[in-house]
Amino acid sequence: MTILRKVSLFKKLNSKDFKKIFSIAQVKSFNKGDIVFHKNEIGNNFFIVRSGKIKIFTSIGPNKKKTFAFLEKGDFFGEMSLLGSTTRSASAQAVSDSELLVISRFNFKKLLAKNTDFTLKLLQTLVKRLNNSDREIENMLYHNILGRLAGKIIELAPKTNKPPIVLNIDQNELAECIGTTRVPICHAIKSLKKCGAIDYKRTGIIILNLKQLESIANIKEVGERIIRYGN
């Protein structure tokens, strides 16, 4: 119940609705590395992250992956294939040991039909996710690797005013977030480190100059965490 109240879709629901949703949700556990579902599978369930971390990604050819989002406690995913297309538009994988609340297609559609607040919030979320997809495409078309990396570091970094700002991610994961390979990311990290915007350790990236990163990424407004993708 505590987790459900933190999910943006459910914020306007009353206690009776919460109890109903809790009664139709099942808890499933996934070990680190487990696949929750594959791209192009038929979608039969809606998911809420109860604990752990989930990665939403797709493969680009034999050697590349594109990571769309990392989902954590209270985030949701899996709604798109239940609303329109019957197959998943991306894959989902547990980045750490995770527990998910799972709602079936049948019960998900009943929620849509009987609760207008839930439906409206879902539509608002989908619109925001589409807008973010447009920005991702624009970045890939018009920004170089250095600018895309700077923007992705800002997007993924913890939202805090207390230095140091540390992003715990390795070069392979960063490459997947941008949709490229490790070699160009390694060169881009060295460039950002050389100009004093970041420092890089094995544990991750330390942001030294946020304004400089924003300038390199050509970002005018920073601070809003990207809305997570549903599949």
C-alpha positions in Angstrom: 0.0 0.0 0.0 2.9 2.4 0.8 4.5 1.7 -2.6 1.2 2.2 -4.4 0.6 5.6 -2.9 4.0 6.8 -4.3 3.1 5.9 -7.9 2.0 9.0 -9.8 -0.9 7.2 -11.5 -2.5 6.4 -8.2 -2.1 9.7 -6.3 -5.7 10.8 -6.5 -7.2 7.4 -5.6 -9.0 6.9 -2.3 -8.3 4.1 0.3 -11.0 1.9 -1.2 -9.4 2.1 -4.6 -6.0 1.4 -3.2 -7.2 -1.7 -1.4 -8.8 -2.9 -4.6 -5.6 -2.4 -6.6 -3.5 -4.1 -3.9 -5.9 -7.1 -4.0 -5.4 -7.6 -7.8 -1.6 -7.1 -7.8 0.8 -10.0 -7.5 4.3 -9.8 -6.3 7.1 -11.3 -8.4 10.8 -11.4 -7.6 13.6 -11.1 -10.1 17.3 -11.6 -9.6 19.9 -9.3 -10.9 20.3 -9.8 -14.7 16.9 -11.5 -15.1 14.8 -10.5 -18.1 11.3 -9.3 -17.1 10.2 -9.4 -20.7 11.7 -9.2 -24.2 11.0 -6.8 -27.0 8.2 -8.1 -29.4 6.7 -10.4 -26.7 2.9 -10.2 -26.3 2.2 -7.9 -23.4 -0.1 -9.3 -20.7 0.9 -7.4 -17.6 1.4 -3.9 -16.1 4.3 -3.5 -13.7 5.2 -1.3 -10.6 8.6 -1.4 -9.1 8.3 -2.4 -5.4 12.1 -2.5 -4.9 15.3 -2.8 -6.9 16.1 -1.3 -10.3 14.8 -2.1 -13.8 16.3 -1.2 -17.1 14.2 -0.5 -20.2 16.3 -1.1 -23.4 16.3 -2.3 -27.0 19.0 -3.8 -29.2 20.4 -1.9 -32.2 22.0 -4.4 -34.4 24.2 -7.2 -33.1 26.6 -5.1 -31.0 24.6 -2.0 -29.7 21.9 -1.4 -27.2 19.9 1.7 -26.4 18.8 2.2 -22.8 15.6 4.3 -22.5 15.3 4.5 -18.7 16.3 3.1 -15.3 13.2 2.5 -13.1 13.2 2.5 -9.4 10.9 2.2 -6.4 7.4 3.6 -7.3 8.0 3.7 -11.1 5.7 1.9 -13.5 6.1 0.3 -16.9 4.5 -2.0 -19.4 1.3 0.0 -20.2 1.9 0.7 -23.8 1.4 -2.8 -25.2 -1.8 -3.1 -23.1 -3.3 0.1 -24.6 -2.6 -0.4 -28.3 -0.1 -2.7 -29.8 -0.1 -6.2 -28.4 3.7 -6.6 -28.4 6.4 -5.0 -26.2 8.2 -2.1 -27.8 11.4 -2.7 -25.7 12.9 -5.2 -23.3 13.0 -4.9 -19.5 15.8 -6.3 -17.3 16.5 -6.3 -13.5 19.7 -4.3 -12.9 19.6 -5.4 -9.3 17.6 -7.9 -7.3 14.0 -6.5 -7.6 10.4 -7.1 -6.6 7.6 -6.0 -8.9 3.9 -5.6 -8.4 2.2 -7.2 -11.4 -1.4 -6.3 -12.7 -2.8 -8.4 -15.5 -4.2 -7.0 -18.7 -7.8 -7.8 -17.7 -7.5 -6.0 -14.4 -5.5 -3.1 -15.9 -8.3 -2.4 -18.4 -10.9 -2.6 -15.6 -9.0 0.2 -13.8 -9.1 2.3 -17.0 -12.8 1.8 -17.4 -13.8 2.5 -13.8 -11.5 5.3 -12.7 -11.3 8.5 -14.7 -8.5 10.0 -12.6 -6.3 7.0 -13.3 -7.0 7.1 -17.0 -6.4 10.9 -17.3 -3.1 10.6 -15.4 -2.0 7.7 -17.6 -2.7 9.8 -20.8 -0.7 12.7 -19.3 2.2 10.4 -18.6 2.1 9.0 -22.2 2.1 12.5 -23.7 5.2 13.4 -21.6 6.9 10.2 -22.6 6.3 10.9 -26.3 7.7 14.4 -25.9 10.8 12.9 -24.3 11.1 10.5 -27.2 11.0 13.4 -29.6 13.8 15.1 -27.7 15.9 11.9 -27.8 15.5 11.7 -31.6 16.5 15.4 -31.9 19.6 14.8 -29.8 20.7 11.9 -31.9 20.2 13.9 -35.1 21.7 17.2 -34.1 24.1 16.7 -31.2 27.5 15.1 -31.3 28.6 12.4 -28.8 30.1 14.9 -26.4 26.9 16.9 -26.2 24.7 13.8 -25.9 27.0 12.4 -23.1 26.9 15.7 -21.2 23.1 15.8 -21.4 22.7 12.2 -20.3 25.0 12.7 -17.3 22.8 15.6 -16.2 19.6 13.6 -16.8 20.8 10.6 -14.8 22.6 12.3 -12.0 21.0 12.5 -8.5 19.0 15.7 -8.1 20.8 17.3 -5.1 22.4 20.6 -4.3 24.9 19.0 -2.0 28.3 18.4 -3.7 29.8 16.1 -4.7 27.2 15.0 -7.3 28.2 11.4 -8.1 26.6 9.2 -10.8 27.3 5.5 -10.2 27.4 4.2 -13.8 30.1 2.6 -15.9 31.1 3.3 -19.5 29.2 0.4 -21.0 26.0 1.5 -19.4 26.5 5.1 -20.6 27.1 3.9 -24.1 23.9 2.0 -24.0 22.0 5.0 -22.7 23.2 7.0 -25.7 23.0 4.2 -28.2 26.6 3.9 -29.2 29.7 1.8 -28.2 32.2 2.1 -25.4 35.1 3.5 -27.5 33.5 6.9 -28.4 32.1 7.2 -24.9 35.6 6.7 -23.5 37.0 9.5 -25.7 34.1 11.8 -24.8 34.6 11.2 -21.0 38.3 12.0 -21.4 37.3 15.3 -23.1 34.8 16.2 -20.4 37.4 15.4 -17.8 40.1 17.4 -19.5 37.9 20.5 -19.6 37.2 20.2 -15.9 33.4 19.4 -16.2 33.7 16.0 -14.6 36.1 13.5 -13.0 35.8 9.8 -13.7 36.6 7.0 -11.3 35.8 3.3 -11.4 32.9 3.9 -9.1 31.3 6.4 -11.6 31.3 10.0 -12.6 31.8 13.0 -10.4 30.2 16.2 -11.6 32.6 19.1 -11.0 31.1 21.9 -13.0 27.3 21.5 -13.7 27.0 24.8 -15.6 29.8 23.8 -18.0 28.1 20.4 -18.6 24.8 22.3 -19.4 26.6 24.5 -21.8 28.2 21.5 -23.6 24.8 19.7 -23.7 23.1 23.0 -24.9 20.4 22.6 -22.3 18.5 25.7 -21.3 16.4 24.2 -18.5 17.8 21.5 -16.3 16.3 19.8 -13.2 13.4 17.8 -14.4 13.9 14.1 -14.2 12.9 12.3 -17.4 9.6 10.6 -17.3 10.1 6.8 -17.5 9.1 4.8 -20.5 6.2 2.3 -20.6 6.3 -0.6 -23.0 
